[in-house]
Amino acid sequence: MNQNTVLPKKLHFPSPFKHQHPPVQDVNQLYEEQLTVGQRAADGVANAMGSWTFIVIQSVILLFWIILNLAAWVQHWDPYPFILMNLVLSTQAAYAAPIIMMSQNRQAAKDRLDAHQDFVINQKAEEEIRVIMDHLEAQDQAIIQIHQLLLALQPHQPAETVDQEPNS
């Protein structure tokens, strides 16, 4: 070993990352716990009305209504142009629209919770990546020091310097 070679007393590495963030939570579970009975009912109605089953059942009922009122063998309770059927459908639409809008508003609130949770997770990941990159940089510096010391220990070969940045 060369007389001029100075061995570092200790290699320096950044302190390990301490997790100081709120725990990751299931947004669906958090949101479901906050719903009232009315909100759950509105979501159920909106889900049912937004299904193919509802469309098929309503189409069958409307077709049955029209056929019964056009057929000559039964009493016509709603003759053509089906004013009563139009009133029933308008009433259904008058109640369906606000129920669907309530459900959409709750879905928007849930989406905001979900976006906030994603933001928190992304912040945590960014901080952890930064700490890992700092640790890797410290390891790179330690490897360079160790390599230079190893080269200095070989008296018959001249010590080479190691580039810190790879040539691209």
C-alpha positions, 0 to 999 in steps of 0.5 A: 500500500502506498504511503499517500493512500488515505483509507476512509475511517467509515463509509457514509450512507444516508439514514434509512427512510422512515415511513411517516405517512398515513396508512394506505386505506381502501377508499371503497371501504371508507366510502361505503361506511359513510353512506346513509340508507337513503344514499344506498337506496339511491345507488341501488335504484340507479344501478338497477335502472342502468342495467339491461335487465331493467330495459328488457323488463320495461320494454316487455311491460310497455309492449304488453300495455300497448297490445292489451290496449289495442286488442279488441277482446279486452276493455281499453283502459288507456286507448291510443295515444296512450295518455296514461302510459305517457303519464306513468313514464313521465312520473318514472322519469321525474323520479329517476333523474334526481335519483340518478343525479344523487348517485352520480354526485356520490360517485364524484365524491368517491372519485375525489377520495380516490384521487386524493388517495392516489396523490398520497400514494404517489407522494410516498412513492416519490419520497421513497424513490428519492431516498433510494436514489440518494442511497444508490449515489452513496453506494456509487461513491463508496464503490469508487473509493474502494476501487481507487484503494484497490488500484492503489494497493497494486504497486506494479500498475498505475492507479487509474481514476474512475469516471463518475459519469458513464460515457454515452 
